[in-house]
Amino acid sequence: MSSDPMPPYDRRTASRILAELARPGLFDTARPGLLDTARATAAAPIAYTATAMRTEPNSHLTLSQRLYLERYMRPCRPDQVTGATHRITWTDSDGIPNTGHVRAGGLGPIVPIAMRETVLALWHSLAEDGALHHRIAGLGDGDRAVLEGSTTDADPIDIFRVGIEATGRALAQHALLSGSTPYRTPAEFACGLRDSGIFAAVATRWYWELQASTYRRGMIPVAFDVQPDRTVRYSAETVATLRAMKDATIADAHAVMHRATTTEGLSVAAAIEKYHDELDLISRQYALLAPGSRPACLAAMPHQVDGGHYTLLPVVVDRFVEVFTAITATLSVAGTPAGTDSGSGELTVDDHLFYVPDMNCKHCVRTITGVLESMRITVGDIDLISKRVVADFRSPRNRHRAFEALRDSGYNPTVLAPVGPRGPGLLPGAAVRTRLPETTR
């Protein structure tokens, strides 16, 4: 049992701290150069591979999708879920392998690929924002303790990075539904989601684990209703189902905490330590919510900052859509044949190294490590930024089975290594580099 005191849990104060750090607005000072850099980066073509999703017999869902639906998405029904038809892999302009999902008849691979490039552009802008780093350095111990106790990624830069990536996930994931919208190009689709308030709906109606895990599996439990003004809204059934799933998740978290603190007599800190994996899966913040209260997205909370009204979420969304639109104006992508990994042959030193493109927060790091260690595979190194993992596989078959276990957990490991500037040689097979049409509808 841990004797360390629990850091203070206060989501509203944590949100205010982030708002004050971001004010007057993230990326504002770097905006002109940010757009120019984004357009220049997108000028080089990106090669990708596409692999058809293997659904179960007589089902539109894969095994991983069905298992996640049954275990963690009650009362959502299979018919309420739209799944991807293809998984794509590519290497981004930072030389990092990535995985995404697309649906035949939709807007195509350009959406997840351009989304990733937008994430990178905004991440780089954060890293170069000296004024932001100065404000972070000036945080007091009390503010840092609140961030540690109220968020998964306690460092402000990490929190902003994860928020930017979550914005991109929302865009790419909803693109699976582009066929049911009036939007016909990637840029029009991004602007349509923004103007319809869909990013805010994700922040307030979804919960973190649902968004991250369904995104990794290429599925979305949402349906759109098109409005007369060409905006889209979640259907009434979607709103009700999202609320019911969130309520079930909160109830699960409270049940774990109640059992630990009453039946077992543990302190809150000891309960979280003992049931770390279970509470982390269903979001520790819900276990700490007061009875009857509902969770709120840190970025969506309004605040009075410097005498004015300020909310972080629309700032991030507006800039994300602006950069995404600039990138899609010049980005070209091309498909290459996919390779295979049968798990045969002999292991080499390099075979202990692989990448998990959809590893995007510290929760992912813990989950991936847990999956491998449950198979008695030692994790030598795991790096969130480069998506790089080094593990002590015992044989090619052991590695193959580990990869399958990670896929069942919603992750898509790849042995594709970063090799520097992107181009036609990054992925196996020859490709004719042609500009994809704005829509493949």
N, C-alpha and C positions, 0 to 999 in steps of 0.2 A: 504494500500500500504506500502510495506516495504521500509525503508530508509537505510537499510544496504547495503554497496557497494558489487558488485559482485566480488567474488574471480577471479583471472585471469584465462582465458580459454586458455590453451596452451598444446595441446596433445603431441607435439614433446618434449617439455621440461619435461612434466610429464613422458614420456617414458624414457628420458635420466636419470632422477632421479632414476627410478626403476632399470635401467640397472646398474647404479653406485652402488646401494645398493646390487644388486645381484652378481656383479663381485667379485671373478673370476667365480662364478657359485654356484647357490643354491644347497644344499645337498652334495657338493663335500666332505667336511670334514667328513660328517656323512655316506658316501656311504657304507663302509663295514658293519658297524653296522646296517644301514638301511636295507640292503638286508637280513641280518641274522634275524632281527626282523620281517621283512615281511614274511619270510619263516616260522618262528615259529608261528606267528599269524595265518597263513593259515593252520596250521596243524590240528586245530579243525574243525569239520564239521559245516556247517551252514544250518539251516532249513529255507525253504521258502514256501510260498503258491502261487499258480498260479490261476488266474481267467481269463476266456476267455473274450476278448473285445466284447462288444455288438455293432455291426455295425447297421446302419440304413437299413431299407428294400431296397433291390436292390442297395446296395452301399457297398464299401469296407472301408468306413470311419465311425467313430462314430459321434454322434451329436456334441460333443465338437470339434473334428477334422474339421468337415465340417464348423462349425460356424467360427472357427479361420481362415480357408482357405479363406472363403468368405469375412471376414472383414479385414484381415490384410496381405494376401499373394497375392494380385493381382500383376501380371497377371497369377500366377501359376494355373494350371488346376488340377482337381481331379486325372486324370490319371497319373500325374507326381508325385504323392505322394504314398509312400509305408508306410503301417501302421503295427503296431504290431498285433499279434494275441492274446497275453496274457499279462496281467499285473501281476507282481510278487511283493510280499512284504516279507521282512525279517528284522531281527535285526542284525546290524553289530557288530564288535568286541568291539566297544565303548559303546554298549548297546543302540544305537539309531535306531529307526524304519526307514526303507527305502522302496522306491517304484522304480521299474524299468519296462522295457518292453522288450519282446522277440518276435521272430517270429518263428512259427513252421517250422521245417526243417533247422533252422539256427544253431548257435553255442550254444544255450541254456542259462539257467540262470547263468551259471558260469561267463559269460562276465560282466553283470552289477554288480554282487556280488563281483567279483574280482576287478572290477574297483573301487568300493567303498572302498575296503580294501586298494587299492593302494593310493587313495586320503587320507585316514586316515594316512597311513604310512608317506606320504610326509608332511601332515599337522603337524604331531608330530615332524618331523625333523625340520620344520620351528620353532616350539615352543621352541625347544631345542638348536637352533643355537644362541649362545650367541654373536658371532661376528656380526651377522646380526642385532640383537636387539641393539647392541652398535652403529652400523652405523645409524640405524633409529633414535636413541635417539639424534644423533648429527645433524640431519636435521635442517636447519634454518627455520625461520618463512616464508620466501619467498617461499622455496620449498614446505612447507606444504600447503601454500595457493594455489599453482599451482595444487597440487594433489587434494585439496578440490574442486577447480573450474573446473577441467578437468576430474574427474572420479566419478563414483557412490559411490564406497567404498574408501573413502579418506585415510584411514589408510593403510600404505604399507603392513602390514601383511595380512589385509583383502583383499587387491588387489591380493597379491600372492595366497592366499587361493582360491579366486574365479577363478583365472586363472588356478590353478591346477584342480579345479572341472570342469571347462569348457573343459579342455583337456580330462578328463574322460568322460564327456557327449558326446564329439565328437566320442570317441572310441565306447561307448555303442550304440549310436544312429546309427552309420554307420554299426553296426553289424546286423541291420535289413536287410542290403543288402548283407550279407556275402555269400548268395547263388549265387550271380552273380559275385563272385570273385574266384580266384584259391586257396584261403587260406582255409585250412581244420581244423586248430586248433586255439584256442583263441590266443596263443602266435604268431603263424604264421600270423594271421590276424592283430594283433597289429603291428608287425614288417613290414608287407606289407603296412599298412596305413602310417606308418612313412616313409618308403623308397619311397612311391609314392608321398609324399608331401601333403597328404590329410589334415593333421593337419594345415599346412600353408594355404591351400586353404580355410578351415573353417574360419581361422583368418582373411583372406583378402577378401573373397568373400561373406561370410555370414554377417549378422549383429546380434548384441547381442540378441535382443528380439526374432528374428526368431529362433535362436538356442535354447534359454532357453525354449520358449513356445512350440515349436514343440517337443522338448525332453520330456517335461512334459506330452504331449498328446500322445506320442508313435507314431510319424509320422516323415517322412523325405522326402523332395522334391528333391531327388537326384537320378541320374542314373549313373552307372559306365561303362566305356569302358575299356576292358582288353587289355594291350599292349603286344607286342611280348616278352618283358623281364619279364612278369608276374607282372609288376606293374599295378596299375589301375589309371584312370584319370576320372574326371567328363566329361560326354558327352557334346558336343557343345551346345545342348539344355539346359542342366543343367546350364552351365556357363551363357548363355544368360538370363535364367529365374531368376537366383540368382541376376544378375546385375539389371534386371528390377525391382525386388522386393525391392532391396536396394534403387534404384533411386526413387521409389514411396514413400518409407518411408522418405527419405530425403526431398522430395517435400512436404509431409504432415507436417513435422516438420517446414519447412520454411514457409508454409502457416499459421500455427498457430502463429508463431513468427511475421510474417509480419502483420497479422490482429491485433495482440495485440499492436505492437509498432507503427503502422501507423494509422489504423482506430480508435483504442482506445487510442492512445497516451501514452501508458505505457512505462516505462523504461524496459530494458532487465531484470533486477532483478525483477521488479514488474510483468512482463509478465510470467516469470518462476514461481513466487509464485502463481499467479492467475490460471494459466493453468498447475499446477504441475502434476496432474494426467494424463492429456492428453499428455503432453510432456514427462513424465516419461515412459509412455507406448511405445511411438515411439522413445524414446531415446533423452534425452535433448541435448546430444553432437551434434546431427544432426541439431537441431534448431540453434545452435551457430556456425555452419560451415560457413565459408565465401562462397559467391555464386561461383559456379563452382568448388569448392574443394570437395574432397572425403574423407571419414573417413578412418583412419588407426588404426589397432590394436596396442595397446601400446607395446605388447610383440614382435610384428613382425618388429618393426622399428630398423634398424641397427644404431650402434653408434661407435664412437671411444672412448674407455675407457682404461685408463692406457696404451696408445700408441698402442692398438690393436683393431681389429674389433670385435664387440660383439653384438649379438642379443639374447634376452632372450628366445624367443619361442623354438628354437631347444634344448636349455639346459633343459627346462622343459619337452619337449616331449621325449627326449632321456632317461632322468631319469625315467619318467613315464612308458615308454615301458619296461625298464629294470626291474623295480620293479613289474610291472604287470606280466611279464614273470616269474619272480621268484615265485610270489604268485600262479599263475595258475598251476605251477609244483606240488604243494602239496595240493591245495585247494579241498575240497570235499563238495558237497551240496546235499540236499535231500528235496523232496517235502512233504508237509503236506496238509490235507484238509483245504479249506478256510471256515471261519465263515461268519455269516450274521449280519446285523444291520438293523432291520425293523423300528426302531423308535418307538417301543411300550414300555410299562412298565412305571416305575417311574424313575425320575432323582435322582441320588445320588450325593454326593459331588464330587466323582471321575469322573462323567459324564461331568463335566465342563472342564475337562482336555483332550486334544487330541494332536496329533502330525501330522505335515505336512512334510513328508520325503523329498519332492522335493522343499522345501523352501531353496534356496541357495544363496540369496543375499538380500540387503536392499530393492531392488525393490520388491522382493517377499513379504517381511514383510509389505510394504505399500499396496500392492495389496490385500493380505489376510485380513489385517485390514479393508481395504475399503469395501471388499465384505461383511464382517460380520457387519460392522457398517451401511451399506446400508439396512440391514435387521433389524436394531435397536437392534443389539446384541452387548453388551459392551465387549470389549476385555480387560481383566484384566492384562494379561501378555503375551508377545510373545518373544521367545528367538531363535535367528537364529542358534546358535551353536547346541543346543539340539533338535531343530525343535519342541519345546514345545509351546503350546498355551493354555491359560486359558480364557474361554469366558463364559458370563452369559446367557446361554440358558434358555428359558422360559419353555420348555417342551421337551420330547424325540422327538416329531414330529418336533419341531422347530430346534433341533439339526440335525435331519435327513435331513431337507430341506436345512439347512446351508451347510451340507456336500455336497449335490447335487449341490448347487450353487458354491462351491469351485471346484468341479470336472468340472463343466462347464467352469470354469476359468483356467483349466489346472492343478489343484492341486489335490492330492490324500490323503485326511485326513485319519487317522487311530486312533483307540482308543488303539492300542497295545502299552503298556508301556515298557520302558527300564527296564530290570530286572537283569542286571549284566552280568556275563560271558555267552556266547552263548551256545546253546546246544539243545537237542531234546525237551525240555520243553518250549521253547520260544514261539512257535506257537501252536494253538489248534490242537489236533488230533495226532495220533500216526504216526511215520514215521520209515521206515526201512532205516537206514543211509548207503547208498551205494555211492560209488564214481561214479559220472557221467562220461560217456565217453567224451573224448576230443571234440567230435562233435556229435550232434544228427541228422546229415544230413541223 
